[in-house]
């Protein structure tokens, strides 16, 4: 399988975004970047923070236009239908 090469401009854009968001927002952003698509519970598990710390950060990142709603699907932790989010643009 051929490895995907990341463009230099994408790396610069990623670091520009990271310097504009605060610590917990940055943690959530990075987790969502790794997970590709996730709900609040999955992000909470990934970063090791309580879910109430995640929901506010997702809201803030959505307001900033960095995160968008992706789909409704079954959560692998709760087996309930939840909202999944993803980054607006993959860098």
C-alpha positions as CSV (number, residue, x, y, z in Angstrom):
1,X,0.0,0.0,0.0
2,X,1.4,3.4,-1.0
3,X,1.9,5.9,1.8
4,X,0.0,9.2,1.4
5,X,2.4,12.1,1.4
6,X,1.2,15.2,3.3
7,X,1.7,18.5,1.4
8,X,3.8,21.2,3.1
9,X,0.9,23.6,2.8
10,X,-1.3,21.2,4.7
11,X,1.2,21.0,7.5
12,X,1.5,24.8,7.7
13,X,-2.3,25.1,7.8
14,X,-2.6,22.5,10.6
15,X,-0.1,24.4,12.8
16,X,-1.9,27.7,12.1
17,X,-5.1,26.2,13.4
18,X,-3.4,24.7,16.5
19,X,-2.0,28.1,17.5
20,X,-5.4,29.7,17.3
21,X,-7.2,27.3,19.7
22,X,-6.7,26.7,23.4
23,X,-5.4,23.6,25.3
24,X,-8.6,21.5,25.6
25,X,-9.8,22.6,22.2
26,X,-6.5,21.5,20.8
27,X,-6.7,18.1,22.5
28,X,-10.2,17.6,21.1
29,X,-9.1,18.7,17.6
30,X,-6.1,16.4,17.6
31,X,-8.2,13.5,18.8
32,X,-10.8,14.1,16.1
33,X,-8.1,14.3,13.5
34,X,-6.8,10.9,14.6
35,X,-10.3,9.3,14.9
36,X,-11.5,10.8,11.6
37,X,-15.2,10.6,12.7
38,X,-16.3,10.3,16.4
39,X,-18.9,11.2,18.9
40,X,-18.3,12.9,22.2
41,X,-17.9,9.7,24.2
42,X,-15.2,8.4,21.8
43,X,-13.4,11.7,22.0
44,X,-13.7,11.6,25.8
45,X,-12.1,8.1,25.9
46,X,-9.3,9.2,23.5
47,X,-8.2,12.3,25.5
48,X,-9.0,10.9,28.9
49,X,-11.3,13.8,29.9
50,X,-14.9,13.7,31.2
51,X,-17.5,14.0,28.5
52,X,-18.8,17.4,29.9
53,X,-15.3,18.8,29.0
54,X,-15.7,17.5,25.5
55,X,-19.2,18.7,24.6
56,X,-18.3,22.3,25.2
57,X,-15.1,22.1,23.2
58,X,-17.0,20.5,20.3
59,X,-19.5,23.3,20.4
60,X,-16.7,25.9,20.3
61,X,-14.9,24.2,17.5
62,X,-18.2,23.9,15.5
63,X,-18.8,27.7,16.0
64,X,-15.3,28.3,14.8
65,X,-16.0,26.3,11.6
66,X,-13.3,23.7,12.3
67,X,-15.7,20.8,13.1
68,X,-18.9,19.7,11.4
69,X,-21.7,17.2,12.0
70,X,-20.9,14.0,10.1
71,X,-23.6,11.5,10.8
72,X,-25.8,9.8,13.3
73,X,-24.6,6.3,14.2
74,X,-24.4,3.8,17.0
75,X,-21.8,4.6,19.7
76,X,-19.5,1.7,20.3
77,X,-19.4,2.4,24.0
78,X,-23.1,3.0,24.8
79,X,-24.8,1.2,21.9
80,X,-27.0,4.3,21.5
81,X,-27.5,6.4,18.4
82,X,-25.5,9.6,18.7
83,X,-24.1,12.5,16.6
84,X,-20.7,12.0,15.1
85,X,-18.4,14.8,14.1
86,X,-15.4,15.3,11.8
87,X,-13.0,18.0,10.9
88,X,-14.4,20.4,8.3
89,X,-11.3,19.8,6.1
90,X,-8.8,17.1,6.4
91,X,-5.3,18.5,6.5
